[in-house]
Amino acid sequence: MAKAVDEEMKDAEPASTSTVDSDAASPEHKSRLSPTDQLSANLAVLEKAVSLKETRMISGRLLRQTASIRHQLTPQILSDFVTQALPEDATMGPLLLKQLMQAAASAMDTQDAPKEATGQTAASTSSLPEAEAYATLIVTQYLVDNKLCSEAKEVTTAAVQRLSEFNRRTLDTLAARIYFYYSWSHECCNSLSEIRSRLLALHRTAVLRHDEFGQETLVNLLLRNYLHYNLYDQAEKFRAKAQRPEHSRSHTQYCRYLFYLGRIKAIQLEYTDARDYLQQAARKAPNSALGFRVTVSKWLILVRLLLGEIPEHQDFTQPGLRQPLQAYYELTQAVRGGDLTLFRRAAETNHKVFAEDKVSNLIVRLRHNVIRAGLRRISLAYSRISLADVASKLGLPNVEDTESIVAKAIRDGGIDATIDHEHSYMSSKEVTDIYSTEEPQSAFHARVAFCLDIHNEAVRAMRFDPAAHKPKDKLPTERTMTDAEVAKAIEEAESEEP
């Protein structure tokens, strides 16, 4: 599931990019282009973006058009593109052709070789390092789509070494994508810990070079690296000290960052902050990133349960979420009813699911919330009940433990009751009007704070002209003319004086 999350989020990024080039081809025209012609057109777009030093054209139009033909590419098409687009002395050329030949050989074992259509435009040769990085990216995507993890690992490792030789802002977007697949391929090969020091060095270099795309991507990759091995303390220390761009350049990278931050806060018992971060990640996630939305929903459900909130039924019935969240729905039903026996059964039945999702430690913490929910229902239903009956209804082992649990719930404010230790029973106090308490005020405050947070985020997300604070070109001229007129007027006034 974790791998599917990043893959779907990466595919969704070009579609969510807001910057669209003014002379972008129409959807009807793009649909008529063959993959070979589209790759040639993409190379022309890349060369134009490099000549204009326009990075938004690369992060928007180029990657979006590449995503539209990603699943139509074949080893033959990619081999022809690499041969035609890259010069003979290109560093990555031989390695890319070698991996494509191996991929083609493996594909021949299961299906017929794809036939290349005739009459297609050949790509022009480009000596730009951006063209080499782009060819590496599309070959890596093909290897990843076909589950050739070891081949992708070899290609991305060589590509990262090659990218370290350049310091060009037009390479930042493509390099960030390659860094992502570099980490993904090592994760597939169970060697994620081997590249942690390399990722730290790449992040340090990106900060020094003001590479904002690289900073965002590498921060998320390092957080994922730490969380993969349950190193939450190290992840929090890195997050607190790592430098990120003031304004996010990638929508999906920001969603990932919020998700990782929510996970860290949840493990560190900061459930309120964790809920806020996870809710933002769920709202900002693209609709096409189903795997990411499922994973965020799982963590958000558990965090809300730990806060004493019960998720709505519609949270489990959204399209594509019903089956993946079935185990969490059963858990929610147990917490809602305060049934400790049902909670144990749900936890044991879905133990493998919770272990794969890495939420087993949160499930253990939920036991106390189940008991508190059961006590709350009992206190509302009975004005007076013996502790032995409370233990029987909650499924607790003995009366002594029940008395301690009830006393703690009373002290924490979970229930409004008293304990008669001599006669061993619990007496519930009369239910007061909820509007005479502070609960409506706290709920209203939470809603107002949420609206203010959305307003502040919207303001921070707005783009302003970097030169807006500078005076316009005509302002100095107008000011000089005004000063000259004033000086002339003074001279005339002085000359007119007797």
N, C-alpha and C positions, 0 to 999 in steps of 0.2 A: 504493500500500500504506500509506503514512504516513497518508493521509486516512482510510482504512478503519479503521486502528488506533484513532484517537481517536473515530470515530463509534461503533464497537462498544463501546469502553470506556464511552462516555457512556450508551449505551442500557442497559448492564449495571448501571450504578450504582444505580438505584432498587431493583432486585431484590436487591442485596447489602446494602442498608441494614438494619441490625439493629433499629432502632427501629420498632415497629409500634404504631399508636394502638389503644387498648383498644376503641373502638367502631367499628373499621374494618368495612366491609361484607364479607360473605362472598363467596367467589369466584363462587358460583352467582348471587347477587344482582347482582354487578357485570357478569356476562356477559349478564344480561338487559337492562341499561341500554343505551339507544342512545347514540351519541357526543354528541348534544346534551344529553341528560339527564345524562350523565357529566360533561360540562363544567360544567353548572349545579351538580352535586354538588361538583365540585372547587372551584368558586368559594365555595361555602358552607364547605367545609373551610378554605380560605384565610382567609376572614373570621373563622372561629372561631380559627384559629391566631394571627392578628394580635391578636384581642381578648385571648387568653390569653398572648400573647407567647411562644408555644411554637414555636421554630424547628425542632425535631425533627419536628413534625407536617408541616412543609413539605418538609423534606429526605427524609422517609420516605413517608408515606401519599400526599401530594399528587403528588409526582413519580412514584411507582410507578403510581398510577392513570392519570396522564397518559401514561406509557409504554405502558399496556395498550391505549389507543385511538389511539395516535399515527398508525398507518398506516391508520386508518379515517376520518381527517379529510379534508374536502374544502373547496374555497374557499367554497362556499355555507354549509356549517356554520360555518366560521370567521368568515365575514362576519356571519352572524346573531349569533354569540356576541359579537363585537366591538361590534356595534351595540347589543345589549341590555345587555351587561355594563359598558360604559364610558359615562360621561356625554358629552354632546355637545361639551363644551369640553375633552375629554381631548387632551393634546398629541400622543400617538402614534396616536390613532384615525384621522384622515384618511390618514396614511401607510400604516397597516396595510390599510385598505380599498382604497387605490389599488393596492398590491402584490397583494392578493388578486384584484382585478378583472383585473389583467394575467395572473396565474397561471391564472385561470379561462378567459380568452380563449385562452391557449396550450393549455390542456387541451381546449378545444372543438375545436381543430384535429385532434386525434387520437382523441377519443372523445366519446360523447354526454354531455350535462350530467347530473350526478347529481341524482336526485330526492330531495327532503327528505321524510322520513316525517312523517305528520300525527299530532296528538295528543301532542306532546312538550312538556315543560315549558320555558318560557322562562327565561333567566337573569335574575336581578334586577340592577339597576344598582348598581354599587359605585364610590364615589369614592376608594377606597383606592389609593395608588400601587402597592401589591402587586398589585392586580387589573390595573392597566395593564401592569406588568412581566410578569405571567403571560400576558396576552393577547399581548404581544410575543414571549414565549418560544415559545408554541405556533405562532404564525404563522411565526416564524423556522425552527422545526423542519420545518414543511411545505415551506417554500421550499428548505431544505437537502436534504430527502428527494427533491425533484423537480429537483435540480441547477440551481436558479435562484440561482446564486452572486452575481451582480451585485445582484439584488433583496435577497438576504439581507444583503449588504454594506451596502446603503443603510439597511435597517431597523436593523441592529445598531449602525451608526455613530450614528444618531439616538438609539437606546436608551441607549447609553453616555453620551451627552451629557445625556440626560434623567435618568439614574440619579445623575449627579454632583450633582444638586440636592437629594438626600435623604441623610439620615444615620440610617437605621433598621435595627436588627439583623434585623427580620423580612424585610428586602429582601435580606439577604446571600446566601442560597441561590439565589434567582432571579437576582440580579445576577451571581453566579459562573457560572451557566449561560450567561447572555447574553455575558459576557466570552469564554467558550469559543467560541461561534459567531461572535463578532466577529473573533477571530483566525482561525478556520477559514475564514470567507468571504474574508478578505483573502489567505489562503494559496491558496485556489482561484483568486483573481484575480491571483496573482503580485505582490502588493503587501505582502508581510509585513513588509518592512523599514520601510515607511512608518508603522507603528503601534508601533514599538519604544519610542519616547519616551513615547507615550501609555500603553502598558502599564506602563512604569516609574513614571509619575506615579500610575496607578491602584494599583499595589502600595504605593507610599509612603503613599497615602491609606488603604488598607486596614490597614496597620500602625498608623497613628496612631489609627484608629477601632476597633482590635482586632477587625477583621473576619476571623475565622479561615478561613471558607470562601473569601473573596476572596484571602487571602494564599496559601493552598495552590494555588488555581487559577492565579493570576497568576504565581507562581514557576514553575510548569510551563510556562505559555505563553511566558514569557520564555526559559526554557531551550530550548524547542522553537524559538523564534525564532532564537536564536543558533546552535543546531545545524543549522538549516535552511540556513544560509550557512556552515557549517563553522567557526564562530567558537568553537572549543573553549576557548581561553584566556580569552576574555571570559566564556564560560558558567561556567567554574570560578571566576573571580573574583566573578561575581555570586552564585553558589551559596554561596561561602564567607562572603559578607557579608550575604546576604539573610536576613531574619528570618522563620522559619516557626513555626507553632504547636507547642507542646511535644508535644501529642497530636493525631494526625491526625483530622480530622473527616470525611474522605471516604476510603473504602477504595480506590477506583479512582484517585483523585488520588495517593495514596501509592504505588500500583503504578507510575504514570507517573513519579513522582519517582525511584524506584529504578531504573527503566529508563534515564532520562536520565543519572543519576549513574553507572550502569554503563558507558554509552557514553563518558562523559568520561574515566573511569578507564582504559578500554581504549585510548583514543587516547593517553593520557599514560603508557602502558607500565606502569601499575599493574594487572597482570592478575589478581592474587589478589583485590584489592578489587573489581575489575570482575566477576569470577566470582561473588563473594558477593552483590553487589547484583543481578545479573541472575538468579541462582538464586532470590532472594527475590521478585523481580518475577514470575518464572514460576510460583512456587508460590502467590502471592497473587492472581494474575489470575483473574477469573471464567471459568468454562468457556464461557460464551456469547461471550466476547471472543476469537474465533478469530484475527482479524487481529493483535491485540496479541500473543497467544501465539506466533504464527508469527514475528513480528518479533523478539521476545525470544529465541526459540529460535535464530534465525540468529546473533545476536550472541553468545549463550552458547556455541554450537558453536565459533565462531572463537576466542573467548577461551580455551576449554579446549584447543583445538589449540595455541594459542600457549604455553600452560603445559606442553605436553608430554603432556596427557591425551588419550585417545581416547574420544569419546562412544560409548555403547552403541548396538547396532543398534536397540533398542526406542525410542530417542529420535527416530528417523526414521520410525517406523511407527505413531505414535499417530494416532488418528482426526483427519482434516483436515490433517495435517502431512506426509504422504508426498509429495504432488506439489509443494508449495511448497519443500520442503527437498531436492528431488532434486539440485540443483546442489551443495549443501553435502554431500550424501552422497558424491557423486563426489569431491569435494575431500578428504573424510575418508579415503576408500579410498586415495587417492594418498599422503596423509600416513602412514597406517598402514603401507603397504608401503615407504615411503621411496623411491618411484619418482619421480624428478624429471621424467622425460619425461611420465609420466601426469599429474603435477601441472600441467605447462605446458599440456597438452592440455585439462584440465578448466578451468583459469583462462581460456584463450582462448575455449573454447566457450561458457562462461557469463559472458563479460565484461559483457554488457549487464545481466544479472541482478545482478551484484555492483555495477555502477555505479548502478543504480536503488536498491539497498539501502544505498548509501554505505559500502561496506566494502572498496573496492578497495585502500585503504592497508593494511588488515589482511591482505589476500591477499598483498600484496608481502612483508610480514614473514614469512609462513608458509614462504617458500622455505628459509630457514635451518633451520626445524624439520623440513622434509622431508629435507634433507641429513643432519641429526643422526639422524633415525630410520633412514635408510639405513645410515649408519655403524654404528649400534648393531646392526642386523641382521647386517652384515658381520663385525663384531668377535665376535659370538656364533657365527657359522658358520665362521669361519676363524681358526686360531691364528696364521697368518702369510700375508700377501698383499701383493703388490707394489702400489705406489701407482698404477701405470698401470692395473692391473685395477680398483682402487677407482674411478678416474676413469671407466673404461668402464662399470662397473655403475651409477654414480650419474649418468652423463650429463654429467660436467663437462668443460670444454673442454681443459684441459691438466694435466700432472702437477704443475707449480709451484703452481697454485691449489689442487689437491687436497691437497698437502702442507701448505699454510697452513690449509686448512679442518680437516684432521685434527688438526693441532697445537692449534688453538683448541678443538676438541671435547674433546681430552684435558685441556687446561688448565681448561675449564669443568666437567669431571667428567661429561661426557656419555658417554664411553666409557673403559674401563680398558685402555689399551694404551700401547705405546711406538713411536717412529719410529726406524728406522735410516736416517739421512740419507745415509750413504756408499753403501749398497746399495739405497736407495730402496724400503723395504718397511715395512709396519706389522705389529707383533707384538702379539697380544692376550694379556692375562694370564689366568690360570686363573680360572674363575668361582667366586666364593666363596659361601658360604651366605648367603642374603639375611637370615636372622635374626641373623647376626652383625654386621650393619650397623645404621645408624640409621634405615633406611627404615621398619621396623615402628613404631618410636617416633614418627616424624613423622606417619605415617598415623593412629595412635591419637590423637595430639595434635590433629590436624585434626578428627577426629570428636568428641572431647570439646569442643573449642572451638565446633563447630557446635551441639551440644546446649545448651551454656551460652548461646549467642547466642539460641537459640529461647526458652529459659527467661526471659532478660532481656527479650526483646521481649514475651513474654506478660504479664510483670509490668507493663511500661510500658503495655500496651494495656488493662489492667484499669481500670474506671471506679469511682471512689470518690466518696462523698458529699462535696461541697465543705465542708459544715459538720460533718464527722465529728470534726474536732479541737476543735470548740467544745463547751463544757459543755451538757448538756441543760437544759431549762427548769426541771425539778424539782430540779436539783442545787443552785442557789443557795438555794432554799427549805429544802431539807434541811439545808444547811450553816448557814443562819441559825437554824433550830430547834435544831440541835445546840449552837450557840454560846449560845443563850438558855438552854438547859437547863444547860449548864456554868456560866453566870453565876448561875443560880438556885441551883444546888447549892452554889456557893461562898458565896452569901449565907446559905443555910441553915446551912452548916457554921460560918460566922462567928457567926451568931446563937446557935447551940448552945454555943459556947465560953463558959466562965464569965468 
